Amino acid sequence: MANQNDPDLLNEYDFSGGVRGKYAKRYREGTNLVRLDDDVAAMFPTSEEVNAVLRSLGEIIQHHEKIGLTKDLNGRT
């Protein structure tokens, strides 16, 4: 049977030991979780590897921007 106050909560659910706002601060600080497609995750199985590749790619992009090899959204260099 559903809870009278919230039909999605069943009476079997027991939150009496719960702590309100336990993770609120961490949630407010934000997170940047990204879901990788399976083929990409297979290439980079750890977050350390993903971060290393993204840093390298970022450095390449910044270098290309610095020397004028990138194009803006209108196709101009």
C-alpha positions as a printed NumPy array, in Angstrom:
array([[  0.   ,   0.   ,   0.   ],
       [  1.233,   3.475,  -0.804],
       [  1.999,   6.141,   1.755],
       [ -0.927,   8.559,   2.264],
       [  1.319,  11.616,   1.896],
       [  3.176,  10.365,  -1.165],
       [  1.68 ,   7.642,  -3.336],
       [  5.144,   6.755,  -4.704],
       [  6.431,   5.791,  -1.243],
       [  5.443,   2.378,   0.009],
       [  4.846,   1.791,   3.713],
       [  7.775,  -0.66 ,   3.722],
       [ 10.229,   2.19 ,   3.164],
       [ 11.85 ,   3.177,   6.442],
       [ 13.672,   6.499,   6.5  ],
       [ 13.658,   6.812,  10.289],
       [ 17.464,   6.492,  10.412],
       [ 18.014,   8.87 ,   7.536],
       [ 19.822,  12.178,   7.841],
       [ 18.215,  15.114,   6.041],
       [ 20.65 ,  16.94 ,   3.789],
       [ 23.517,  14.498,   4.385],
       [ 24.832,  14.979,   0.851],
       [ 23.403,  18.435,   0.14 ],
       [ 26.719,  20.285,   0.413],
       [ 28.467,  17.849,  -1.896],
       [ 25.574,  18.096,  -4.366],
       [ 25.666,  21.916,  -4.324],
       [ 29.386,  21.858,  -5.074],
       [ 28.495,  20.134,  -8.296],
       [ 29.918,  17.309, -10.262],
       [ 30.989,  16.752, -13.815],
       [ 29.997,  13.173, -14.388],
       [ 29.989,  12.188, -18.019],
       [ 28.619,   8.952, -19.429],
       [ 31.021,   7.503, -21.987],
       [ 29.727,   5.368, -24.813],
       [ 30.804,   1.745, -24.488],
       [ 33.337,   1.924, -27.325],
       [ 35.016,   4.989, -25.802],
       [ 35.024,   3.465, -22.31 ],
       [ 36.75 ,   0.39 , -23.752],
       [ 39.564,   2.594, -25.076],
       [ 39.987,   4.477, -21.798],
       [ 39.008,   2.188, -18.901],
       [ 40.012,   4.528, -16.061],
       [ 39.161,   8.114, -15.246],
       [ 42.893,   8.866, -15.079],
       [ 43.3  ,   7.771, -18.705],
       [ 40.285,   9.806, -19.818],
       [ 41.608,  12.894, -18.044],
       [ 45.106,  12.458, -19.507],
       [ 43.734,  12.215, -23.048],
       [ 41.414,  15.201, -22.573],
       [ 44.282,  17.287, -21.178],
       [ 46.449,  16.369, -24.159],
       [ 43.653,  17.196, -26.578],
       [ 43.065,  20.5  , -24.794],
       [ 46.739,  21.385, -25.103],
       [ 46.677,  20.582, -28.827],
       [ 43.576,  22.734, -29.341],
       [ 45.109,  25.624, -27.391],
       [ 48.319,  25.36 , -29.414],
       [ 46.371,  25.366, -32.685],
       [ 44.406,  28.405, -31.54 ],
       [ 47.619,  30.168, -30.581],
       [ 49.18 ,  29.644, -33.998],
       [ 45.952,  30.322, -35.899],
       [ 45.123,  26.827, -37.139],
       [ 41.583,  26.689, -35.777],
       [ 38.45 ,  28.083, -37.372],
       [ 35.631,  29.878, -35.602],
       [ 32.01 ,  28.825, -35.984],
       [ 31.736,  30.789, -39.255],
       [ 34.662,  28.942, -40.827],
       [ 37.116,  31.8  , -40.456],
       [ 40.619,  31.277, -39.057]])
